[in-house]
Structure formats: structure tokens, C-alpha cells
Amino acid sequence: MRILTGLFLMALALAGCTEEARNQFFRSADNVLGKDYKVSYVDEGQVVKSWTIKDGKITSGEKEDGTPTGYYYFWSEETGYVQVPIDRTIVEELRDSKAVAAQ
């Protein structure tokens, strides 16, 4: 019953927010539930630079069919905000280091 009450109150609070406020809330929820990634910029077959994303997400523009286009945008551990062209980028999801150590 407490869970239903909490969900109802949260839905009521979100209903009173502007669309931008709701978007910011869901983006922050996405970041909390994010994953770890390694993003590498490649030129002529060689990795030029790599970044690590801890518990975050990678954002990109999308075409009408849902495929990414333009640039990837993300916040890296090493340099902060990064923008790299999609066509020259490799994105790898990193396994959870705690899960790997436990095996």
C-alpha cells in the first residue's frame, strides 16, 4: 500500500511540472541508472583517444528511423564534457568490475 501511495504522489508531483522539468528529472534518473563505457575516437584505423564514462550515458542525435547521426555527447571521467563524431567512434560497454572480481 505504501508503494502505491508513493507512486501516486510521484505521479501527482510530475503532473504539475513543466515538460522541461519532467525531462530533466528523467535524464537525472537515467544517469543514476547508467552504465560504464569506454569511448574511443578512431582515425585511419588507429585509436587516437579514449575516454571512460562511469555510471553515465551517451547521447546522440537521431534520424527518423532511430539510427544515431552527427555526434555522441557524454561526460567523461578524464576531461569532462566530450563531443565526438559518430562515424569515427567506437563505444564499448564495460563489465561491472565487482561482478568480474567475484567470479
N, C-alpha and C positions, 0 to 999 in steps of 0.2 A: 504494500500500500504506500509505503514511504517513497518507493521508486516512482510509482505513478504520480504521486503528488509532486515530486521533484521534476519529473518530465513535463508535467502540466505547467508548473511555474516557469520553467525554462522556455517552453513554447510561448507562453504569455509574454515573457520579457522580450523574446526575439520578435514577436509580432509588433511590438511597439517601437522597434528600432528602424532606422532608415536602411535602405538596401546596402549602402556603403558600410554601415556599422555591422550588418549581418555578414557581409563579405569578409571584413577584417576579422570577425570572430571565427569564421570557418577557416580562414587562412592560418590563424594562430593555432587552431585545433589541428590543422594539417601538420604544422611544424612540430607540435608536441608528439604526434603520431608518425613522424618522419622516419626516414631510413638513412643509413650511412652509404655514401657513394664516393667513388673515385672518378673524377672527370679529367680527361686528357685531351689536350689540343694537339692535333697531328698535322704536320706539313711535309709533303713529299714522302709519306710513309714513315716518318720519324716522329716520335713523341717530343714535342717542343717543351711543354709544361704540363704539370698535373696538379690538381687541387683535391682536397679532401673535404667532404661535406659530412658533418656529424649530426645525426638526428634532424635532418632538414629535408628540403625538397628542391627540385629543379623545375623552373618554369620556362615555358616557351610559347611562341605564337602558334596558332593552328590554322590550317587550311579548312575549307568547308567540309572535307571528308575526314577531318580529325587528325591528319598527319601533321607532325611538327614542321614549322617553317621559320626561317630567319635565324634567331639566336636563342641560345639557352641562357637563362639568368639564374644565378644562385649566390649564396653566401658561403664562402669557403673559410676553413679554419686558418689558412695561411695568410690570405690577403684581404679578406672581407668580400665586398661585392664584386662579382665577376660576370662578364658578358662575353660569350664566345659563339662563333658561327656554327650552326648545327652541322653543316656539311663537312666540317673538319674536326669533329668532336667524337670521342668515344666515352660512353658512360657505363661504368661498371658498378653494380650493387655489391657492397662489401658485406661479408657474413658477419654476424654478431660475434665479436671476439670472446665473449663469455661462453657462448654456446660451443665454439670451437675448442676452447680450453677445457671444457667439461667432458668432451668426447675422448 
